[in-house]
């Protein structure tokens, strides 16, 4: 992974010193709350319902053991003994004291971490596919490009005060594991007819109050033009985006208002007009960055059967919590932060310390966070899987539920967030208690459940197979249910509201009723297809003749 040079380290150290001075002036009363607000936000500090919340940037979700140990230390010494992984692959601390934040940032700087641009109207943390570099379906590793964009975006003077926050995701696989189509900009590494690799560029996606799926404005962008084209996009947004209404200031609103074609025209015009002043691709510098992401020194191993003769519990974990690796003899392993005993995404300081130890022992010293609030060990030898599973069981990180209903995304909600209309964490507990049978979850198949405590959509409810949105009704918590959302590649879609909102205590029951109907309809379709196969009609023709409610 990328290692800071002297310039990187100096920048972070200087920012810590600046923020320490700003905090001291605020506490002394010589800096107003309004002036301090914009400064603290650009260092990742929010004021929440009960205490400040500090967000730590984890570029493209990649961590070293020393960094995880530092996060554990901060959780133990400055918070309440735990941290929370967010849907931007970052970590959040919910209980730091405002006056101690400069000390926390100073500690983070010693391990090449910071809170810069994790909040505010700027370019946020660039996210990526959590299986980047190891996925068997990958065209090219997107992480060097993420780092290339990160270095360009950090403290960019022109884009530090955008109309609203701006989020970028990059993926190198056809399977969109980075939810790129619901980002302000999504970048897909693709190959053109000449066999050259470049970027498909999408603009105008986003969640929150007005969720939208991004539009392709460039089917193929040469790699060398990436930063110049991003500058053109941001410059058009900076000039044309609304600043009079916070709810209409995102780039998705601008794209919808003028139309994707008009927006594309404006970007192309700016791209051409600024060609003499735009960033020039430095091939040597990019190769320097790329070298940090070279393939690991894998042992020459063969794939092997590691499940025969092992306990059923391990076989389930292997099936649901591990993935194929491009190197034979290895698997990528998910550490589930979705056990019934924890709020989704939470991890204790002791668990973080142990994860760091296990990463050194089993995953070539690397840990990854995912946009759906889990962790990944990307480089585990198949021969080590059983031993790793045994260790993960001891720290409650081996729940075999990745991709199932209980592998839910859940924002902190009303328990912490000052913006939330309703709580989310108690819903996760309610759902875990009602759906406690793994066999039932496995029979359901992949179900993406996503929950948000308010319209800001931090829990990605708009793109869940089942989405749950907290709303306020005369001071009481109610929840709106949506169905049919997805972030999956070309099939990305927004969920549809299915009826009136339901009371807090009825959410799990409502989900159960939805699933009962789903199972019934699925079984009916399976019986239908089985019948037409027996009488000799090809399955694809059978779907044409199937009743509309089955085909849906």
N, C-alpha and C positions, 0 to 999 in steps of 0.2 A: 504494500500500500504506500501511498505518497508520504514522503518524509519532508518536513519543513527544511528549507535552507535558511541562511542568515536573514534574508529579506522577509521571509514569511514570519520567522520568530520575532524579528524586530517589530513588525507591524502589530502582532498580537500583544507583545509586551507594552508597546506604546499605548495601545487601546486600553489596556488594564490601568495604566497610570492615568490616562485621561479620565476614565470613568471613576477612579478612586477620588480624584480631585472634584469631579462633578458631584459625587455623592456627599463628600464632606461639605461642599458649599451648600447643597440642599439641606443637609441636616443642621447647618449653622444658620440657615434662614436667609442666606444671601443669593440663593437661586430659587426662583419661584417654582411652584408645583407644575405649572403649565410648561415652563421651559425645561424642567427636569424630565417631564413625561416623554418627550420625543427622544431625549438622550438615553433614558433607561430602556425604552422600547428597542432602540437600535443595538442594545446589548443584551436583549432577550428577557428583560424583566417586566412582568405584568404585575398589576395589583389585582388580586382575585378576592373572592368572597371573605376568606378568613385570614389570608396572608399573601405575601408576594409569591409569584411563581416564576422560576427561572428556567428558561429553555436553552438547552445546550445543542449546538449544531454538531451533527454527525454526518459529514459529507458522504453522500451516496450509501449511508448505513454501514460504513466500514470502521471496525475498531480493533485495536491491539490490546493484549492483556493488560499492559500498564495503564492504558486509558480506562479500561473497565475497573481496575483496582482503584484508580483515582475517583471514579464516579461512586464507587462503594464507600470510599473514605468520606467524600462530601456528604453522601446520604447519611452516614453514621454521625459525623461531627457537626453538620450544619443543617440537617433536615430531621426527619423522624424515622430514619433507618431504611428508607426505600426510595426508589425512583420509578418513573413511569415512561414507557416508550410510546411515542406518538405515531400518528399515521404519516408523518414526514420523515420517519426513521430517526428522529431526534429523541433526546431524553429530557424530561421535565422534572424539576423538583418543586413540590407544592408548599413547602414550609420554611424557606430560608428567611432570615431576618434581613431587612433592607440594608442595614449597616454592615452586614457581613458579606454581601454580594461581591464587593471588590476583592476580598480575600479568597472567595470561591473562584473568581475569574483568574486570579493570580495562580492558584493551584492548577487550574485547568490549563493555563498557558504552559506549564512545565511539561505537559504531556501532549502538547499540540492540539488542544481543544479550546473552544471559545463559545460565546453567545452572540457573536456579531451577525447581524441581519437575520436573526431568528424571529424577529418581529419588525413592525414598522412597514411603511409603504415603499418597499425596496424589493430586490430580487432575493428570495428566500433560499433555503438549502436546496441544492439540486439533488433530486432523488433518482434512483436507478433500480433496475431489476436486481432483487436480492440473490439471484443465482447467476449474476454476471460473471463471466470467465469460466464457469463450470457447466453451464447448461448445454445439453447435447444438441439443442435446436438453435443455438446462437450463431448468427452470421459473423459477429465481431464483438469483442468486449467493449461495452459502452463506458466503462469507468474512466479510462484516460480522457475521454471527451467530457465527462462530468467534471473532472478535475480542471481541465482546460477552461471550461465555462466558469467554474467556481473562481479561479484566479482572476479571470476577466471581470466577473461581477462584483467581487469583494470591494466595497468602498468605491465603486464606480461613481465618479462625481456627477455625471449627467443623470444617473438613474437611482439616486439616493432618496429622492422625494417624488416618487411616481404618484399617479392618482390613487392607487391602492396597491396592496401587496401583489407580488408576481411570482408564480411558481413554474418551475421547469422540471420535466422528467425525461429521461433518456433510456431507450431500450434497444438491445441488439437482437432480439428474438421476435419471431412472428407472434408468439404467445405473449400478450402484454401483461407482464407481471408487475409493471410499474404504474398501472392505472394512468397511462400517459394521456389518454383521450379526455380526461377530466382535469387537465392542467391548462394554465394560461398558454403554455407552449409545450407541445409534445414532440420529441425528436426520435424518429425510428431509423435505425441503420438499415438501409436497403441496397439492393444491387440493380443497376440499370441494364438496358439491353446490351451494352458494350462490356458488361461484366465489372464495371467500376462500382465501388462502394461509396455511398453518400448518405444523405439524410432526406427522408420524407418529413415535411414540417407541417404540424398541425397547430392551429391557433384558436383561442376562444372557448376552450373547455373550462369547466369549473363547477364547483358544488356550491353549497350555501343557499342563500335566499332564492336565487334564480338559477338552478342547476342546468348546465348545458354540456353537450358533447362537442369536442373540438372539430374544426373543419380543416381539411387539407388545403393549404395554400401554395405548397410547392411539393410536387411529386418526387423531384430529385434535386437536391442541392449538393454541389461538390463540397467535399470536406473542407477545402481551403477557404470556403466562403462562409463558414459557420458563424464566426463572431460578427462579421460584417452584416450578415443577414439578421442575426439577433438584434444588432444595433438598429437596423432599419425598422424592425418590428416594434421595438421599444420606443424609438423616436416617434413613430406614428402614434403609438398609444399615449406617449407623454404629451404630445401636442393636441390630440383629438379626444382623449379620454375625459370624462366628466369629473369635475372637482367640486361641484355644487351639491352633490348628493352622495353620501357614503355608500348607499345601497345600490347606486347605479354607476359606480366608478370603476368596476373591474373591466378588464379588456373584453370579456365575453359580452358585456352589454354593448360596448362599442361595435363589436363584430356583428352582433344581431341587429343593431340600429342601422348600420350602413350596408350590411350584407357582406358575406364572405368574399364575393368577387370584387366589390369595391375596396374592401380592406386589402385584398391581395394586390390590387392595382397600386394603391398608395404605398405599400411596402416595396413593390418592385420599383416604383419611381424613386423612392428614397434610397433604395439599394444602389441604383445606377447613379443618382446625383451625388452620393457620398463616397463613390468608389476611390476618390483620390485621398480622402481623409479617414476612411474606414480602417479598422484593424487589419494588418497584413499577417497572413498565416506564416508563422515561423516554424518551419519543418524541424529544424534542429531542436528547438525548445519543446515541441510536441514529442519528439522522440525521447527527450530527456524525461518528460512526464510519463510517457508510455512504458519506459523501462521499469518504473515502480510497480507496474501491473503485469509484468512478465509471468508466464505460467510457472507454477510452483515446481520444485524439484521432486516430482512424484517418483515413487519407487516403481520398478517394472513388475506389475502384478497382474494377475488374471482375475476376472470376475469369478465369484464362488458362491455356492449355496451356503448361506449362513443361518438359515431358519430351520432346516430339518433337524428334528430332535430337540429344538428349543421350546420353551414354554409358550403357550398360546398368547400370553400377554406380550411377550417379545415379538412374536410374529405379527401381531396387530400393530405394534409400534413401528416395526420395519415397514409395513405396508403403507401406513398413513403418515409417518413422520420422517421418512427418508425419500430421497429422489435420486434418479439416475445421474451419474457424473460422466463428463466427457472422457475422463481418464479411467481406464479399466482398473478394477480392484478397489475403487473408491465410491463413496456415496456422500451426498449432501444431507445433513441431518437438521431437522427443525427442533428447536427447544420450545415447547409450548408454554407460553405465558397465559394460558387459558384454562388452568385447572379450576375445579369448582371452589377451591379455597382462596382464590385471589381475584381482585378486580382485574379485568383484562388489561394486559400490558404492564402490570406492576411487577417489580422484582426487588427483593430485599438486598441490603448491603452484603449480608453473609452469602446470599445466593450469587451476587455479582462476583465476589471474591472467588467462590468455587468455580463459577463459569470461566473466569480468567485462568485458573489452574487447569481446568479440563481442556480449554482451548490449546494451551501449550502442550498438553499431553496427547491430545487426540486430533487437533485440527490445524496443525502447522502454525499455531500462534495467531489465529484469526477468528474474529467474531463479527457477525453481521446482524443488523436489525432490519426488520421488514416493514413495509407500509401497512401490513395488517397486524402489527404489534406482537410479533414473535421474534425469536433469535434463530440464527442459522450457524452451524458449524459446516463450512463448505468443503472440507478436505479430510474426510474420515475414512481410514482404511476399512474395508469390509470386515477384515479379521478383527477389528477393534470394536465393532458395533455392539456386540453383546456386553462387553465390559463397560462401554460408554453408557449404554442403557441402564445398567445397574447403578452407575454413579448418578445419573440424572434422576432416577427414581428417588434417591435419597434426598434430593433437594426439590422435589415436586415439579420437575421440568420435563417429565416424560409422559404426560397425559397423551394418549394416542388419538388425538382428535383433530389433527390438521385437515382443513377442508370440510369439516362437518359443521353442523348447526352450532355447536358450542365453541367453535373456533371463531368467536364473534368479535367484530370491531366495536369498541365502546369508548366514547369520549368520557372525560371525568364528570361532565354534567353538573347538576345542581349541587353536588356535594362539595365542589371546589369553585366552579366557574361563575363569575359574577354576571355573565351574559345568559346563562342557561335558564330555561323556563321550567325544567323538570330534571329529576335525577335519572342517571343512566346506570350507575353501578348497582343499585339494588335490583334493577331489572335483570342484570346478568346473573345475580345470585338466584333470583326467582326462576329464570329459565334453566339454569343448571340443575336446580332442585327438581323441576318438572321433567326434564329430559336427561335423566341420569342413567339410562340404559345405552351402553355403547352399541349393542347389537341393533337397537332401533335406529341410532344415528347412522350406522353403517348401511343399513337397509335403505335409508332415505337417500344416500348418495351425497354428492357435493351440494351443500346449501350454504350460501353466504348470507349471514345475518349481520346487519350493521345498524348501530343505534347512536343517535345524537340527542343531546339535551336541548338543542335549540336550532333555529333555522340556519345558523352558521355552518352546520353540517360537518363538524370536525370528525364525526363518526361515520361519514360517507353513506348515510342512510339512503340517499337518493339513488345510489347505484348498487344497493343490496338486492339479492334475490328476494329477501324480505327486509324491508327497511322500517325502522321505528324512530319516530320523531317526537320529542317531548314538546307539548304546548301547554300554555297556561289558560285556565278557564276559571275566572273569578278567584284566583289564588290557589286553585287546586291543580294537581298534576294530571294531565291527560296525554294520550299518546296516539298519534296518527300512524296508520299502517300503510305501507306501499308494497307493491309486488312487481316483479319483473325487471328489476334493475340489473345491470351487469357492467363490469369494466373490461370484459374479455375481448380484446382485439377488435376486429371488424364488427363484432356483435355487441359492442358497448351500447348501453341503453339506460334510460332513466326509468325508475319505477313509477307506477301509477297508484294513486290513492284509491283504496278499495271501499271506503265507507266512512262513517263517522268515527271520531276518535274514541278510544276506550280508556277506562279508568286504570290507574296504576296496578291495582290488584288483579286485573283481568288480562294483562298483556300476554302472559305465558299461556293462559287458556285460549286466547284468541289465536296465537301462533299454532297451538295444538290443533285447533279446528281447521285452520288453513292447511296444515300438513295432512290431516285426515282426508280432506278433499283432494289434495295433490296425489296422495297414495292411491286413492280410489280411482281417479282419472288415469293415472299411470298404469294401473293394473288393467283397467278397461281397454286402454290402447294396446297393451301387450297382448291381451286376449284377442283383440281384433287382428293385430298383425300376425299372430300365430295361426289364426283361422285362414287368412288369405295366403299365407305361405303353404299351408296344407293343400289348398286348392290350386296352387301353382301361379299366383300373381306375385311378381317381384316386389320386394318391400318398398322400393321408392314409388312404385305405382300405387301400392296400397295406401300410402299417405295422401295421394291425390284424392282417393275415393273415401278417405276417412271422414267422419263427421267433423265439422269445424272446431268444436270444442276439444276434440281429441288431438287434432293436428296442432292446435295452439300449445 
